[in-house]
Amino acid sequence: MAHMTQDLDRASAAALRRECGLVTPPLGWWRWLGDAHVLASLLAALPVWLALGMTMGGRMQVAHTWGAWLSLVLVQPVAEELVFRGVLQGQLLRLGGTRRAGPFTWANLATTAGFIGLHLISQPPAWALATAAPSLLLGHLRERFGSVLPATLLHAVYNAGFGLVAYGMRT
């Protein structure tokens, strides 16, 4: 009987990991980097960073310490993706959030609303609303690969680019 309980526990844990996207993407750890959606997402960041640098210039907040950089590029993307794309979007998908509103699932749209809400706590409304497009994109990648890994790494790249532009405009 204990053996059956252990098997059920393992199966439940595996199902929860899948639901939360805590699995390796189907293409493996790194082959998904060559996916057209991922490449387009990376390339789309370049004109955004350029526009931010040209329009916001020295008004962007700069990460001045190594701890601040570590938070911007590692801690925040990992925490936000695990909570938003992993747990929240994963559970919304499980509960039927796969219905679509145009190109996006309801789970992705609801997760994006929460993501904007989180950013409203620490950013002006326009900056918080500006997180909608990347959030929808990160949610799309999470659904496309069934994993939070691509979204987490792309989020880290986005934050690093943002931080480098802010730093470059201040020096």
C-alpha positions in Angstrom: 0.0 0.0 0.0 2.8 2.4 0.8 4.3 1.7 -2.6 1.1 2.7 -4.3 1.0 6.0 -2.2 4.5 6.8 -3.2 3.7 6.2 -6.9 0.6 8.5 -6.6 2.7 11.1 -4.9 5.3 11.0 -7.6 2.7 11.1 -10.3 1.0 14.1 -8.6 4.3 15.9 -8.3 5.2 15.3 -11.9 1.7 16.5 -13.0 2.1 19.7 -10.9 5.6 20.3 -12.4 4.2 20.0 -15.9 1.2 22.3 -15.1 3.6 24.9 -13.7 6.0 24.6 -16.7 8.8 23.3 -14.5 10.0 20.9 -17.1 12.6 20.9 -19.9 11.2 22.3 -23.2 10.3 19.4 -25.6 13.3 20.4 -27.9 15.7 20.0 -24.9 17.5 22.6 -22.8 18.9 24.7 -25.7 17.6 23.7 -29.1 14.5 25.9 -28.6 16.8 28.9 -28.9 16.7 28.4 -32.7 12.9 28.6 -32.8 11.6 31.4 -35.0 9.3 32.7 -32.2 12.3 33.0 -29.8 14.5 34.6 -32.4 11.8 37.1 -33.3 11.3 37.9 -29.6 15.0 38.6 -29.2 15.3 40.7 -32.3 12.1 42.7 -31.4 13.9 43.9 -28.2 16.6 45.8 -30.2 14.4 48.6 -31.6 12.6 48.8 -28.2 15.9 49.3 -26.4 17.0 51.9 -29.0 13.7 53.8 -28.7 14.0 53.7 -24.9 17.5 55.1 -25.0 16.5 57.8 -27.4 13.3 58.9 -25.7 13.9 58.3 -22.0 17.6 58.9 -21.9 18.9 59.8 -18.5 15.5 59.4 -16.8 15.8 55.6 -16.7 16.7 54.0 -13.4 20.2 52.5 -13.3 21.3 49.4 -11.4 24.4 50.9 -9.7 25.6 47.8 -7.7 26.3 44.2 -8.5 23.5 43.2 -6.2 21.1 45.5 -8.2 22.3 43.9 -11.5 21.9 40.4 -10.1 18.4 41.3 -9.0 17.5 42.9 -12.3 18.9 40.1 -14.5 18.5 37.0 -12.4 16.3 37.3 -9.3 13.4 39.3 -10.8 13.1 37.2 -14.0 13.2 33.9 -12.2 10.8 34.9 -9.5 8.3 36.6 -11.8 8.3 33.8 -14.4 7.9 31.1 -11.7 5.0 33.0 -10.1 3.3 34.4 -13.2 4.0 32.1 -16.1 4.6 29.0 -14.0 2.1 28.9 -11.2 -0.6 31.5 -12.3 -0.7 30.9 -16.0 -0.1 27.1 -15.6 -3.1 26.8 -13.2 -5.3 29.1 -15.4 -4.5 26.9 -18.4 -5.4 23.8 -16.3 -8.7 25.4 -15.3 -9.8 26.0 -18.9 -7.9 29.2 -19.8 -7.0 27.8 -23.2 -9.9 29.6 -24.8 -8.6 32.3 -27.1 -9.2 36.0 -27.5 -7.5 36.6 -30.8 -4.0 35.2 -30.7 -3.8 34.9 -26.9 -5.3 32.5 -24.4 -7.4 33.8 -21.6 -4.8 32.4 -19.2 -2.1 34.5 -20.9 -4.3 37.7 -20.8 -5.2 37.2 -17.1 -1.6 36.5 -16.2 -0.6 39.7 -18.1 -3.1 41.7 -16.2 -1.5 40.4 -12.9 1.9 41.2 -14.3 1.0 44.8 -15.0 -0.6 45.0 -11.6 2.7 43.9 -10.0 4.6 46.6 -11.9 2.1 49.3 -10.9 3.4 48.9 -7.4 6.8 50.2 -8.2 6.5 52.0 -11.5 4.5 54.8 -13.1 1.3 53.6 -14.9 2.8 54.1 -18.4 5.9 52.0 -17.5 3.7 49.3 -15.9 1.4 49.2 -19.0 4.5 48.9 -21.2 5.1 45.5 -19.6 1.9 44.2 -21.4 3.6 43.4 -24.7 6.6 41.5 -23.3 4.3 39.7 -20.8 2.1 38.5 -23.6 5.1 37.4 -25.5 6.6 35.5 -22.5 3.2 33.9 -21.9 3.1 32.8 -25.5 6.6 31.2 -25.3 5.6 29.5 -22.0 2.6 27.9 -23.8 4.5 27.2 -27.0 7.1 25.1 -25.1 5.1 24.0 -22.0 8.0 25.3 -20.0 9.0 28.5 -18.2 12.6 28.2 -19.1 12.4 30.0 -22.5 10.3 32.8 -20.9 12.7 33.1 -18.0 15.8 33.4 -20.1 14.1 35.9 -22.5 12.9 37.9 -19.5 16.5 38.0 -18.2 17.8 39.2 -21.6 15.1 41.9 -21.8 16.0 43.1 -18.3 19.7 43.1 -19.1 19.2 45.1 -22.3 17.0 47.6 -20.4 19.7 47.9 -17.7 22.5 48.3 -20.2 20.6 51.0 -22.1 19.9 52.8 -18.8 23.5 52.5 -17.7 24.8 53.7 -21.2 22.5 56.7 -21.1 23.8 57.8 -17.7 27.5 57.5 -18.5 
